[in-house]
Amino acid sequence: MVQEKDQDSLELTDKLRRVDVDALLRGSREICLVYNGTEYRLRLTSNDRLILTK
């Protein structure tokens, strides 16, 4: 049973699309993302943490 669960987890992560944040930011510290007409800001802090705000 544990092996089945591990297998499902592996398949899920294999299908998960990965996007490099550096590719999104392209040298900037902040970008605006739009989802369903609503703007969100993705910001890279001075401590190299990501913050997503509405």
N, CA, C and O atoms as CSV, one atom per row, in Angstrom:
chain,resi,resn,atom,element,x,y,z
A,1,MET,N,N,0.822,-1.191,0.000
A,1,MET,CA,C,0.000,0.000,0.000
A,1,MET,C,C,0.867,1.256,0.000
A,1,MET,O,O,0.563,2.215,-0.710
A,2,VAL,N,N,1.940,1.263,0.785
A,2,VAL,CA,C,2.837,2.412,0.835
A,2,VAL,C,C,3.497,2.618,-0.522
A,2,VAL,O,O,3.665,3.754,-0.966
A,3,GLN,N,N,3.868,1.537,-1.175
A,3,GLN,CA,C,4.502,1.650,-2.480
A,3,GLN,C,C,3.564,2.289,-3.495
A,3,GLN,O,O,4.003,3.077,-4.333
A,4,GLU,N,N,2.273,1.957,-3.429
A,4,GLU,CA,C,1.298,2.542,-4.351
A,4,GLU,C,C,1.203,4.048,-4.141
A,4,GLU,O,O,1.147,4.813,-5.104
A,5,LYS,N,N,1.185,4.468,-2.883
A,5,LYS,CA,C,1.098,5.897,-2.574
A,5,LYS,C,C,2.346,6.619,-3.078
A,5,LYS,O,O,2.239,7.695,-3.667
A,6,ASP,N,N,3.517,6.047,-2.855
A,6,ASP,CA,C,4.760,6.651,-3.336
A,6,ASP,C,C,4.754,6.758,-4.849
A,6,ASP,O,O,5.190,7.768,-5.400
A,7,GLN,N,N,4.271,5.742,-5.520
A,7,GLN,CA,C,4.202,5.742,-6.980
A,7,GLN,C,C,3.292,6.860,-7.477
A,7,GLN,O,O,3.631,7.553,-8.435
A,8,ASP,N,N,2.126,7.043,-6.825
A,8,ASP,CA,C,1.200,8.114,-7.194
A,8,ASP,C,C,1.859,9.480,-7.007
A,8,ASP,O,O,1.692,10.368,-7.843
A,9,SER,N,N,2.601,9.652,-5.924
A,9,SER,CA,C,3.287,10.918,-5.664
A,9,SER,C,C,4.326,11.204,-6.737
A,9,SER,O,O,4.460,12.338,-7.195
A,10,LEU,N,N,5.061,10.173,-7.136
A,10,LEU,CA,C,6.070,10.349,-8.171
A,10,LEU,C,C,5.434,10.750,-9.498
A,10,LEU,O,O,5.944,11.628,-10.195
A,11,GLU,N,N,4.333,10.114,-9.842
A,11,GLU,CA,C,3.660,10.448,-11.092
A,11,GLU,C,C,3.140,11.876,-11.067
A,11,GLU,O,O,3.209,12.575,-12.078
A,12,LEU,N,N,2.621,12.319,-9.927
A,12,LEU,CA,C,2.098,13.668,-9.819
A,12,LEU,C,C,3.212,14.697,-9.996
A,12,LEU,O,O,3.024,15.689,-10.700
A,13,THR,N,N,4.366,14.475,-9.371
A,13,THR,CA,C,5.458,15.429,-9.491
A,13,THR,C,C,6.057,15.393,-10.889
A,13,THR,O,O,6.553,16.412,-11.370
A,14,ASP,N,N,6.022,14.251,-11.545
A,14,ASP,CA,C,6.533,14.171,-12.908
A,14,ASP,C,C,5.676,15.007,-13.862
A,14,ASP,O,O,6.196,15.555,-14.834
A,15,LYS,N,N,4.380,15.110,-13.597
A,15,LYS,CA,C,3.469,15.847,-14.461
A,15,LYS,C,C,3.413,17.334,-14.119
A,15,LYS,O,O,2.916,18.133,-14.913
A,16,LEU,N,N,3.915,17.707,-12.957
A,16,LEU,CA,C,3.855,19.087,-12.487
A,16,LEU,C,C,4.810,19.959,-13.292
A,16,LEU,O,O,5.998,19.653,-13.393
A,17,ARG,N,N,4.302,21.031,-13.858
A,17,ARG,CA,C,5.128,21.929,-14.656
A,17,ARG,C,C,5.991,22.786,-13.743
A,17,ARG,O,O,5.497,23.342,-12.762
A,18,ARG,N,N,7.267,22.895,-14.058
A,18,ARG,CA,C,8.201,23.682,-13.265
A,18,ARG,C,C,8.607,24.916,-14.051
A,18,ARG,O,O,8.933,24.831,-15.235
A,19,VAL,N,N,8.585,26.060,-13.387
A,19,VAL,CA,C,8.988,27.321,-14.010
A,19,VAL,C,C,10.045,27.955,-13.118
A,19,VAL,O,O,9.829,28.135,-11.920
A,20,ASP,N,N,11.178,28.289,-13.702
A,20,ASP,CA,C,12.250,28.936,-12.964
A,20,ASP,C,C,11.855,30.388,-12.684
A,20,ASP,O,O,11.492,31.117,-13.607
A,21,VAL,N,N,11.923,30.808,-11.435
A,21,VAL,CA,C,11.531,32.163,-11.060
A,21,VAL,C,C,12.414,33.197,-11.750
A,21,VAL,O,O,11.935,34.265,-12.131
A,22,ASP,N,N,13.682,32.893,-11.912
A,22,ASP,CA,C,14.579,33.825,-12.613
A,22,ASP,C,C,14.091,34.088,-14.036
A,22,ASP,O,O,14.247,35.193,-14.555
A,23,ALA,N,N,13.503,33.077,-14.663
A,23,ALA,CA,C,12.967,33.252,-16.012
A,23,ALA,C,C,11.752,34.180,-15.985
A,23,ALA,O,O,11.529,34.935,-16.932
A,24,LEU,N,N,10.976,34.130,-14.919
A,24,LEU,CA,C,9.826,35.030,-14.794
A,24,LEU,C,C,10.269,36.463,-14.494
A,24,LEU,O,O,9.788,37.413,-15.111
A,25,LEU,N,N,11.180,36.603,-13.549
A,25,LEU,CA,C,11.596,37.939,-13.116
A,25,LEU,C,C,12.515,38.636,-14.125
A,25,LEU,O,O,12.486,39.861,-14.248
A,26,ARG,N,N,13.322,37.866,-14.840
A,26,ARG,CA,C,14.267,38.408,-15.831
A,26,ARG,C,C,15.058,39.607,-15.318
A,26,ARG,O,O,15.115,40.647,-15.973
A,27,GLY,N,N,15.666,39.456,-14.141
A,27,GLY,CA,C,16.520,40.497,-13.578
A,27,GLY,C,C,15.781,41.522,-12.735
A,27,GLY,O,O,16.417,42.348,-12.081
A,28,SER,N,N,14.462,41.488,-12.735
A,28,SER,CA,C,13.653,42.413,-11.952
A,28,SER,C,C,13.422,41.832,-10.563
A,28,SER,O,O,13.628,40.636,-10.355
A,29,ARG,N,N,13.001,42.651,-9.617
A,29,ARG,CA,C,12.688,42.168,-8.268
A,29,ARG,C,C,11.194,41.936,-8.084
A,29,ARG,O,O,10.778,41.343,-7.089
A,30,GLU,N,N,10.380,42.400,-9.039
A,30,GLU,CA,C,8.933,42.307,-8.881
A,30,GLU,C,C,8.258,42.233,-10.248
A,30,GLU,O,O,8.664,42.902,-11.199
A,31,ILE,N,N,7.216,41.403,-10.322
A,31,ILE,CA,C,6.416,41.324,-11.548
A,31,ILE,C,C,4.940,41.312,-11.181
A,31,ILE,O,O,4.565,41.038,-10.041
A,32,CYS,N,N,4.119,41.612,-12.166
A,32,CYS,CA,C,2.674,41.575,-11.993
A,32,CYS,C,C,2.147,40.361,-12.749
A,32,CYS,O,O,2.402,40.199,-13.942
A,33,LEU,N,N,1.406,39.509,-12.038
A,33,LEU,CA,C,0.766,38.345,-12.637
A,33,LEU,C,C,-0.734,38.613,-12.701
A,33,LEU,O,O,-1.301,39.164,-11.757
A,34,VAL,N,N,-1.379,38.236,-13.790
A,34,VAL,CA,C,-2.817,38.437,-13.922
A,34,VAL,C,C,-3.488,37.071,-14.001
A,34,VAL,O,O,-3.129,36.228,-14.823
A,35,TYR,N,N,-4.473,36.877,-13.123
A,35,TYR,CA,C,-5.238,35.637,-13.096
A,35,TYR,C,C,-6.715,35.992,-13.000
A,35,TYR,O,O,-7.146,36.650,-12.053
A,36,ASN,N,N,-7.480,35.553,-13.983
A,36,ASN,CA,C,-8.917,35.842,-14.038
A,36,ASN,C,C,-9.207,37.331,-13.873
A,36,ASN,O,O,-10.168,37.713,-13.206
A,37,GLY,N,N,-8.372,38.164,-14.483
A,37,GLY,CA,C,-8.587,39.606,-14.451
A,37,GLY,C,C,-8.098,40.299,-13.192
A,37,GLY,O,O,-8.191,41.522,-13.088
A,38,THR,N,N,-7.582,39.548,-12.238
A,38,THR,CA,C,-7.074,40.124,-10.994
A,38,THR,C,C,-5.554,40.151,-11.027
A,38,THR,O,O,-4.913,39.171,-11.407
A,39,GLU,N,N,-4.981,41.287,-10.626
A,39,GLU,CA,C,-3.524,41.429,-10.617
A,39,GLU,C,C,-2.935,40.985,-9.282
A,39,GLU,O,O,-3.461,41.302,-8.215
A,40,TYR,N,N,-1.846,40.256,-9.367
A,40,TYR,CA,C,-1.084,39.816,-8.204
A,40,TYR,C,C,0.364,40.247,-8.420
A,40,TYR,O,O,0.852,40.264,-9.550
A,41,ARG,N,N,1.034,40.590,-7.350
A,41,ARG,CA,C,2.444,40.966,-7.439
A,41,ARG,C,C,3.301,39.862,-6.836
A,41,ARG,O,O,3.062,39.409,-5.716
A,42,LEU,N,N,4.286,39.445,-7.588
A,42,LEU,CA,C,5.272,38.481,-7.109
A,42,LEU,C,C,6.562,39.255,-6.894
A,42,LEU,O,O,7.135,39.807,-7.834
A,43,ARG,N,N,7.016,39.289,-5.636
A,43,ARG,CA,C,8.169,40.110,-5.294
A,43,ARG,C,C,9.261,39.261,-4.658
A,43,ARG,O,O,8.986,38.394,-3.829
A,44,LEU,N,N,10.489,39.519,-5.051
A,44,LEU,CA,C,11.667,38.884,-4.460
A,44,LEU,C,C,12.220,39.847,-3.420
A,44,LEU,O,O,12.625,40.961,-3.752
A,45,THR,N,N,12.238,39.419,-2.162
A,45,THR,CA,C,12.676,40.297,-1.077
A,45,THR,C,C,14.199,40.366,-1.000
A,45,THR,O,O,14.910,39.635,-1.690
A,46,SER,N,N,14.673,41.251,-0.153
A,46,SER,CA,C,16.125,41.388,0.043
A,46,SER,C,C,16.713,40.148,0.718
A,46,SER,O,O,17.924,39.930,0.674
A,47,ASN,N,N,15.851,39.336,1.343
A,47,ASN,CA,C,16.283,38.075,1.973
A,47,ASN,C,C,16.118,36.892,1.030
A,47,ASN,O,O,16.174,35.742,1.464
A,48,ASP,N,N,15.912,37.167,-0.275
A,48,ASP,CA,C,15.716,36.142,-1.295
A,48,ASP,C,C,14.529,35.225,-0.993
A,48,ASP,O,O,14.603,34.010,-1.183
A,49,ARG,N,N,13.445,35.821,-0.525
A,49,ARG,CA,C,12.186,35.094,-0.331
A,49,ARG,C,C,11.168,35.648,-1.306
A,49,ARG,O,O,11.240,36.807,-1.715
A,50,LEU,N,N,10.224,34.806,-1.668
A,50,LEU,CA,C,9.172,35.233,-2.604
A,50,LEU,C,C,7.912,35.582,-1.822
A,50,LEU,O,O,7.523,34.870,-0.897
A,51,ILE,N,N,7.277,36.694,-2.208
A,51,ILE,CA,C,6.010,37.096,-1.618
A,51,ILE,C,C,5.037,37.344,-2.755
A,51,ILE,O,O,5.330,38.088,-3.691
A,52,LEU,N,N,3.867,36.709,-2.662
A,52,LEU,CA,C,2.804,36.918,-3.639
A,52,LEU,C,C,1.675,37.653,-2.932
A,52,LEU,O,O,1.130,37.159,-1.944
A,53,THR,N,N,1.318,38.844,-3.441
A,53,THR,CA,C,0.255,39.631,-2.839
A,53,THR,C,C,-0.778,40.002,-3.886
A,53,THR,O,O,-0.490,40.056,-5.081
A,54,LYS,N,N,-1.983,40.255,-3.411
A,54,LYS,CA,C,-3.083,40.644,-4.282
A,54,LYS,C,C,-3.121,42.152,-4.388
A,54,LYS,O,O,-3.979,42.700,-5.080
